[in-house]
């Protein structure tokens, strides 16, 4: 499995709330910390790939499934 970051250590509910309200920033930083700096910067600058990635991140959080969409 990949590296665990401080964001991954948060509880499920807190992580879901952060994903809903601050996904491009939080998930962009998370991708940078996991060793994917290019993807993380693109995620931040394009607001989660023009909100499509934001929706995928929320669905992934709610269903608790491992979907690796540019993760």
C-alpha positions as CSV (number, residue, x, y, z in Angstrom):
1,X,0.0,0.0,0.0
2,X,1.1,3.6,-0.5
3,X,2.6,6.0,2.1
4,X,0.3,7.2,4.9
5,X,0.2,10.9,5.4
6,X,-1.1,13.1,8.2
7,X,-4.2,13.7,6.1
8,X,-4.8,9.9,5.9
9,X,-4.6,9.6,9.7
10,X,-7.6,11.8,10.2
11,X,-10.9,10.2,11.0
12,X,-13.3,9.2,8.2
13,X,-15.8,12.0,9.1
14,X,-13.2,14.7,9.3
15,X,-11.6,13.6,6.1
16,X,-15.0,13.6,4.3
17,X,-15.8,17.1,5.5
18,X,-12.4,18.3,4.4
19,X,-12.9,16.6,1.0
20,X,-16.3,18.2,0.5
21,X,-15.2,21.7,1.3
22,X,-11.5,21.9,0.5
23,X,-10.8,19.0,-1.9
24,X,-8.6,20.6,-4.5
25,X,-6.3,22.0,-1.8
26,X,-6.3,19.1,0.7
27,X,-6.1,16.3,-1.9
28,X,-3.5,18.2,-3.9
29,X,-1.3,18.5,-0.9
30,X,-2.0,14.9,-0.1
31,X,-0.8,13.8,-3.6
32,X,2.3,15.9,-3.2
33,X,3.1,14.3,0.2
34,X,2.6,10.8,-1.4
35,X,5.4,11.6,-3.9
36,X,3.3,12.8,-6.8
37,X,4.2,16.5,-7.0
38,X,3.2,17.1,-10.6
39,X,-0.3,15.5,-10.1
40,X,-0.7,17.4,-6.8
41,X,0.1,20.8,-8.4
42,X,-2.2,20.1,-11.3
43,X,-4.9,19.1,-8.8
44,X,-4.6,22.4,-6.9
45,X,-4.4,24.6,-10.0
46,X,-7.3,23.1,-11.8
47,X,-9.6,22.7,-8.8
48,X,-9.5,18.9,-8.8
49,X,-9.4,18.5,-12.5
50,X,-12.3,20.9,-13.2
51,X,-14.4,19.5,-10.3
52,X,-14.6,16.0,-11.9
53,X,-11.8,14.7,-9.5
54,X,-13.6,16.4,-6.6
55,X,-16.8,14.4,-7.3
56,X,-14.7,11.2,-7.7
57,X,-13.0,11.9,-4.4
58,X,-16.3,12.3,-2.6
59,X,-17.8,9.2,-4.0
60,X,-14.6,7.3,-3.1
61,X,-14.8,8.6,0.5
62,X,-18.5,7.7,0.9
63,X,-18.3,4.2,-0.6
64,X,-14.9,3.6,1.1
65,X,-13.6,1.9,-2.1
66,X,-10.1,2.3,-3.3
67,X,-10.3,4.1,-6.7
68,X,-6.9,5.2,-7.9
69,X,-7.8,8.2,-10.1
70,X,-4.5,10.0,-10.3
71,X,-3.9,9.1,-6.7
